[in-house]
């Protein structure tokens, strides 16, 4: 039985046909069920180890049906798990809760204010003039203090919400985030994050472009990327996120990544990818990664190994500002093997032309390869 299918069955991501297939397999042989329980225990343990946030959301009742099942199975599996959960919940319950703001009846409050105002106005006619001025000054002083406090709070709040922006234009940019995570921005990319990172999660937003993330591991503070209508959650891993027209592409290099959109969640493992459109509400299928060339801008390395020439030109087109074209369709399937590190496009084309006996013709921003 396919291990990935079993894992999707465990978290409730299988369709009716797959459910029936797994259930028949479980009923066929007692050994199959033993193997399933082994896979399930390992998977749930691994899932807990990489995502403490799941337990926290379970404590506050924010998990869906599949997630509740995962937590409940994990709790049943070992008494130590339940003890750890209870200790965590005790700590969670001891944290200060946000103040509840009572609802205010605006109309009643206004009427009460007018009654008090009119009463004070009538009383002021029987009060010495000097005392009236003191009362009026006190009102103005209170209003002034309140105004200063409001302005101070506004400035403080703005400073807390201020966004830091990492922007690349005509060159690739590599930078470090406050937690030590390394981000490599492809050309024409914009990434934003809070200047304080005071929230529970480490939140960033990919506004446009493409970023390769190497996330510093921190089990207590998940790393969350928002882009379009998609949220990507990790604890410590490396992966690529590309924002294309009304869609988001995610490719995992190492670790485990959770991708959430609409009311769906999908877990990606190394060498898996998916593309989610902003309008998607149904389940999106994961796909195996075709090759490693998606990281071309990170290390500027190209390791072609029996790669069809058509794919080679596609990679070069994305990496450089020229458009490499094959004039003869017969060239597209020719396999090409070579390794380039930190080479210019001119150097790569020179080697390709010599090894494949090709002619290179440059026309403005187009480069034509012919026999």
N, C-alpha and C positions, 0 to 999 in steps of 0.2 A: 504493500500500500504506500502511495506517495506521502512522504512526511509533510510536505507543505499542505496537502489536502487535509490531513489529520489536524494540523494546527489551525487551519481555517474553520474546520468543523468544531474545534474546541471553543473558538471565540464567536461562533455563530455567523460566519461569513460565507457559508456554502449555500447553494441553491437547492431546490427540491430533488433534482436528479442526483446531485452529489451527496445529499443527506441519505438518500436511499442506498447509494453505492456503499457508503461507509457503514451503514447499519447492517446491510447484508454481509459485509466483510467481517463485522464484529460477531455476527451470529454463526458464521461458518465454522469457526474454530476457537476454542477457549484460549489458545495461544495468541490469537489475534487480539482478543480483549486485553490480555496481559501486556502485550506490546503497546496497545493504545493507552493503557493506564500509565505505562512507563513514559511514553512520549508526553502525555498530558501533564504528569507531575513535573517533568523537566521543564516543559514549556512554561507552566504557570510559575514555577520558581524563578525562571529566567525573567519572565515578564514582571514579577514583583521586584526583582533585584534592579531592573532598569527603570522602574516607574513607580516611585513612592507616591507620586501625585495621585495615582489611581486609588490608593488607600485613603488619602485625604478627601478625595471627592466622594468616596463611599461613605465616609463618616458624616458628611453634610448632605447626603442623599442626592448627589448630582450625577450618579452613574446610570448608564442605560442597562437593559436587561442582560446583555452579554457580559458587560463588565461586572455586574453584581454576581453573576454566576462564577466568574473567574475568582473574585475575592472570596466568595463562600466556599468554593472548592479548596482554595489555598488555606483557609482557616480550618477546614475539616482535616486536612492532610496531616497536620502536626500540631501538638499541643503548644510547642514553642512558638509557632506562627500566631496562634490565638493570644498567647501571652504578650508577644511583641505588639500585636494589634491593640490589645487593651491598654498597654502602657502608652502607646502612641495616642490613643483616643483620650486617655486621661490628661496627657500633656496638651492635646488640642482643646479639650474642654476648659482647661485652666487658663487659656489665653484670653485676654480682655476682648469682650464682644463690642462691636460698634454700637454707639449710642443710638437709641430709637428716637426719631424726631416725631413728636405728636402732631396729629393733623390739626390744622388751624381753620376755624370757621371765619373766613375773611370778613363776611358781612357783619357777623356779630361783633368781631373785634373792632370794626369801624364804628359801629353804633356805640359801643362802650367808650371808645375814644371821644366821640362827639359829646357824649353825656358828661364825661370828666372835664373836657375842654370848656363846655358851657358852664359847668358848676364853678370851675376856677375863675372864669371870666366874671361871673356874678359875685364871687367872693372878693375879687380884686377891687371892686368899687368901695368896699368897706375896709380896705387895708391901706395903711399909709403909703404914700407915693414911693418913698425910698425903698420900702420892702418889696414893692412890685418890681422895681428895677432889678433887685437882687434875684428875685425868682426868675425873671426873664433871662438874666445873664446866665443863671444856672442851666436853664433849658438850652441856651445857645452853646454853653460849654460842653454839656452832655452830647449835643448833636455834633460838635466839632470833634470830640474825642471818638465818637462812634465812626465818624467819617475817616479819621486818621487810621483807626483800627481796620476798617474795611479796605482802605487803600493798601495798608501794610499786608493784610491777608492776601489781597489780589496779587501784589508783587511777589510775595512768598510762593503762592500757588503757581504763578507763572514760571518762577524759577525752578519749582519742582517738576513742572511738566515740560520744560524746555527740551527740545529734541536736538540731538547731535546728528549731523549728516556726514556720511562718507560718500564722496562723489568721484567717479572716474569719468574722463571724457575721451581723449584720443589715445590713452595709454592704460594698460592694466595696472591696478593698484593693490598692494597688499598692506594690511593694517591689523592692529590688535584691538580687541574690545576690552572694556574695563575688567572683565573676569579672566583675561588671558587667552580667550578664544581668538584664533587667527582667521581672518576673512580675506579672500582674494577676489577682488571685483574685476570682472571683465570690462571691456570698454563700454562707455555710455551706460553706467550703472549708478543707481542711487540707493543707499541703505541708511535707515534712520533708527536711532535708539535713544532712550531716555538718558539725560545727562546724570541722573542720580542712581538709576538701577535700584531704587529702594523697594520695589515690589517683590512679591514672593517669587515670581518667575523672572527669568532674564528674557525680556521681550525686545525683538527687533522687527522692523518692517522693511521688506524689499519693495520699494516703490516702482522700480523699473530695472531691467537688465538681468545680469546673471552673476551669481556669487558661489564660490566654493567655500564651505564652512569646515573648519577643524575645531570642534567645540570642546572646550575644557570640561572635564568630567566634574559634575557636582550633583550628587543624588538629591540634595535638599532643594535645589533650585533648577527646575527644568528650563531648558532653552527653547523659546518659542519664536518661530518666524511667521509673521502674518504677511500674506501677499494675495491680492485679489480677494476671493471669498474662501481662501484656503489657510489653514493653520497647521504648521509642522512642529512637532514636539520631540525633543531629544534630551538626553542627559549628558552624553559624551560620545561623539562619533564624528565621522566625516562624510559629507554628502554635497551634492550640487543642486542648486535651485535656479531655474531659469524662468523669467517672466516673459512670455510671448503674448501675442495679440489675444486678449481676453482669456488667457489660460496660464496654467502653471505646470512646469515640468520638474519632477523630483527624481534624482538618481542617487542611490546610496552606494558609497564606497566601502565604509566599515560601520559596524554597529547595527542598531535597530532604530528605525524612525517611524513615528506615528503621524499619519497625514489625515486631517479632519476637514470635512467640507459638508455643507448642508447638515444632515443628521447622521452622516456616515463616518466611519473610521477605518483606515487601512494601515496595516503594519508592513513596512518594507525592510527587507534584509539586503546584505551586500549583493551587488550586481543585479538588483531589481530596480525598476523604474515605473513611473506612471505619469500621465498627463491629464490634468483636470481642468475642464473649462469652467468659467465662472458661473455658467448656467446649469452645470451638471447637478442633478439631484439623485440620480440612480447610481448604482454601484459601478465603479470604474475598474477595469481589469488591470492587474499588474502585468508587466512584461519583462523579460530578461534583457539586460543591457547588451546592445549589439557589439560594442567594443569599448575601449578605454579612451577614445579620442575626445570625449566630452571634456576632459581635463587639459586640453591642449594649451589653454591660456594660463594655467597654473604653473606648469614647469617648462613650457615651450619645448616639449619633447614629442617626437612622432616616431612610434615603433611600428612600422608597416611590416606585416608578415603574411605573405600571399594575399594581400588586400587588393580587391578589384580596383582598377584604375579609376573607375567612376567614383568609388568611395574616397579614394585618395584626393581627388579634385574637390569633392564636397568638404572634406576636412580643411583643405588649404583655403578654400573660399571663406570659411568661417573664421579662420585664423588670421588672414591678411585682408587688406583693403582692395585686392584685385579679384577679378572673376576668371578662374582658370576653366577653360572649355576644351572638350574633346570634339574636334570637327568630324571625326570618323566614328560612328557608333560601334564599329568593330573593335575599337580600343577599350571600350568600357569594361569588358570582362577580363582583360589581361591582368594576371596577378602581379603584384609588385611587392618586393621585399627590400627594406632599407631602414636604417635608424638615423634620425637626425636629432641633435641636441643644440638648442639655442642658435639655429641657423636662420639666415634670412631666406625670403622666398626665392630670390635670385639664385642663391647657392643650392637650394633644394631642386629647383627646376633644371639647373645645370647638370646635376648628378642624374636626375631622371632622364633627361634628354640623351645623355651619354650611354646610360645603361640600357635604355629601351630603344635606342636609335630613333629618337623623335626630333622634330624640328619645333622650335619655339618662336612664335610670332606675337609681338606686343602691339595691341591696337587700343590706345587710350588706356582705359582701366580693364581691358580684356586681354587675356593671354590665351592664345590658341595653340594647342598641341596637335601636330599632324605628323604623318609618316613622311 
